């Protein structure tokens, strides 16, 4: 599915909630937890770089809108930490075998179709899936040793992360991660009890290729976000 199609679908569902479900049964909620995130980098020959998850914080607001029986539509607004870590070559970071870690910050808007059947006397099973869009705000990087940025040695072991469409533009010591707009599909599985408290696992599968160009040159590489998180929630 194209980026514009997922973006339009997410925004349409959000608008539909505010205009057509104003009189429906709704419930606001707050969630907080941890997010294990990774970045899948594939070079032009189809080889994936070695990498590992980083653990970041995620907090957000949710809105459950009753649709029919045990089905709900749930738009959410998340402040979500993402990123990656690994050894060896990464985009624009070459010739270094020390561990490199990037901490990224996103604002994410998922819209899930949620199935909440009764499970037990005062609980509900939570099953959900739907599209999401996100926007990268910035971040930071750190390394075990000084980095080679192309053929230039960067005499520092930490710095800022920048989101960009053009990797040829940037400041020395600032790591260009990728394009700021992200989109994909998400899912959640959890349990709600006493109609207020819940615990859930959420997952995101990025579909957007975030890899930037160098001016007009397309590298043929791919960069995608993915992650799994766990959070606790409270309904007002």
C-alpha positions in Angstrom: 0.0 0.0 0.0 1.3 3.5 -0.9 2.4 5.9 1.7 -0.4 8.4 0.7 -3.0 5.7 0.9 -2.1 4.7 4.5 -1.8 8.4 5.6 -5.2 9.2 4.1 -6.8 6.1 5.6 -5.5 7.0 9.1 -6.6 10.6 8.9 -10.0 9.6 7.5 -10.7 7.2 10.3 -9.7 9.9 12.8 -12.0 12.4 11.2 -14.8 9.8 11.1 -14.5 9.3 14.8 -14.8 13.0 15.7 -17.7 13.7 13.3 -19.9 10.6 13.4 -19.2 9.0 16.8 -19.6 12.0 19.0 -22.7 10.5 20.6 -21.3 7.0 20.8 -19.9 5.3 24.0 -16.3 6.6 24.3 -13.6 6.2 26.9 -10.3 8.0 27.2 -7.2 6.3 28.4 -3.5 6.8 29.2 -0.8 4.3 28.5 2.9 4.1 29.4 5.5 1.4 28.9 8.6 0.3 27.1 9.3 -0.2 23.4 11.9 -2.5 21.9 12.7 -1.0 18.5 15.0 -2.0 15.6 15.9 -0.6 12.2 16.0 -3.0 9.3 18.7 -1.8 6.9 19.2 -3.6 3.5 21.9 -2.6 1.1 21.5 -2.4 -2.7 22.6 -6.1 -3.0 19.9 -7.3 -0.6 22.2 -7.9 2.4 20.9 -7.0 5.8 23.2 -5.2 8.3 23.7 -6.9 11.7 21.8 -5.0 14.4 20.0 -5.3 17.7 17.0 -3.8 19.6 17.2 -0.8 21.8 14.7 -0.3 24.7 13.0 3.0 24.8 10.0 4.6 26.6 6.6 5.1 25.1 3.6 7.1 26.5 0.3 7.9 24.9 -3.4 8.7 24.9 -6.1 6.4 23.6 -9.7 6.8 22.7 -12.0 3.7 22.6 -15.1 4.3 20.5 -17.9 1.6 20.7 -18.9 0.6 17.2 -20.9 -2.6 17.5 -21.2 -5.2 20.2 -17.6 -6.0 21.3 -16.0 -4.0 18.4 -14.3 -0.6 19.0 -12.3 1.8 17.0 -9.2 3.0 18.9 -7.2 6.0 17.7 -4.1 6.8 19.8 -1.4 9.4 20.0 2.0 8.2 21.1 5.3 9.8 22.1 7.5 6.8 21.2 11.2 6.1 21.4 12.7 4.0 18.6 16.2 3.3 17.3 18.8 0.6 16.8 22.3 -0.5 17.8 24.9 -2.7 16.1 28.5 -3.3 15.0 30.0 -2.6 11.7 28.8 -0.6 8.7 25.6 1.5 8.8 24.4 4.1 6.3 27.0 6.8 6.0 28.9 5.3 9.0 31.8 3.2 7.5 34.9 1.4 8.6 34.2 1.1 12.3 33.6 -2.2 14.2 32.6 -0.6 17.5 29.0 -0.5 18.6 26.9 2.3 17.3 23.6 3.2 18.9 20.9 5.6 17.7 18.0 6.8 19.9 15.1 8.2 17.9 12.0 10.0 19.0 8.7 9.8 17.1 5.1 11.1 17.4 2.9 8.2 16.2 -0.8 8.1 15.3 -2.2 4.5 15.1 -5.9 3.8 14.4 -6.8 0.2 15.4 -10.0 -1.9 15.0 -10.3 -3.4 18.4 -12.1 -6.6 19.5 -12.9 -6.7 23.2 -14.8 -9.9 24.1 -15.6 -10.7 27.7 -13.0 -12.9 29.4 -13.8 -13.7 33.0 -16.2 -11.9 35.3 -14.7 -8.4 35.1 -12.2 -8.7 32.2 -11.9 -8.4 28.5 -9.5 -9.8 25.9 -7.9 -7.1 23.7 -7.2 -7.9 20.0 -6.5 -5.1 17.6 -4.8 -4.2 14.3 -4.7 -1.2 12.0 -2.5 1.4 10.2 -0.3 4.0 11.7 1.6 7.1 10.6 4.5 8.6 12.5 6.9 11.6 12.2 10.5 11.6 13.4 11.3 14.5 15.7 15.0 13.9 16.3 17.3 12.0 18.6 20.9 11.3 19.6 23.6 8.8 18.7 26.6 7.4 20.6 29.5 5.1 19.8 32.2 3.1 21.6 34.9 4.8 19.5 35.3 7.7 17.0 33.6 7.2 13.7 34.6 7.4 10.1 32.0 9.5 8.3 32.8 8.6 4.7 36.6 9.3 4.6 36.5 11.9 7.4 37.2 11.0 11.0 34.6 12.5 13.4 36.4 13.3 16.6 33.4 12.6 18.9 31.6 9.6 20.3 28.1 11.1 20.5 25.9 13.6 18.8 22.5 14.5 17.4 20.3 12.6 14.9 18.6 14.4 12.0 15.8 13.2 9.8 16.2 14.2 6.2 15.2 13.3 2.6 18.7 14.2 1.3 21.7 12.6 2.9 24.1 15.0 1.2 23.0 17.8 3.5 24.0 17.9 7.1 26.4 19.0 9.8 29.6 17.1 10.7 28.9 14.9 13.7 25.1 14.9 13.1 23.9 11.4 12.0 21.4 11.5 9.1 19.0 8.7 9.9 16.3 8.8 7.2 13.1 10.4 6.0 10.9 11.8 8.8 7.5 10.4 7.7 6.9 6.8 8.6 3.9 4.5 8.1 3.0 0.9 8.5 0.8 -1.6 10.2 0.4 -2.3 13.9 -1.2 -4.9 16.2 -2.0 -5.3 19.9 -2.8 -8.1 22.2 -3.7 -7.6 25.9 -6.1 -7.9 28.7 -8.4 -5.3 30.4 -9.7 -5.8 33.9 -12.2 -3.9 36.1 -13.1 -1.9 33.0 -10.2 0.5 33.7 -6.8 -1.2 33.9 -5.0 -3.1 31.2 -1.8 -4.6 30.1 -1.0 -5.1 26.4 1.7 -5.9 23.9 1.9 -3.8 20.8 3.9 -4.4 17.6 4.7 -2.1 14.6 5.8 -3.3 11.1 7.1 -0.4 9.2 6.3 -0.3 5.4 7.9 3.0 4.5 11.3 3.0 3.0 13.0 5.7 5.0 16.3 5.6 3.2 17.2 9.0 1.9 18.7 9.9 -1.5 22.0 11.8 -2.1 20.7 14.7 -4.1 19.1 13.1 -7.1 20.9 9.8 -6.6 18.8 6.8 -5.3 21.1 4.4 -3.4 18.8 1.4 -3.9 19.0 0.7 -0.2 16.1 0.2 2.2 15.6 1.4 5.8 12.5 0.4 7.8 11.4 0.7 11.4 10.0 -2.2 13.4 9.4 -2.8 17.1 7.5 -4.6 19.9 6.4 -2.9 23.1 4.6 -3.6 26.4 2.5 -1.0 28.3 0.1 -0.5 31.2 -3.0 1.5 30.7 -5.7 3.3 32.7 -9.2 4.3 31.4 -10.8 7.5 32.7 
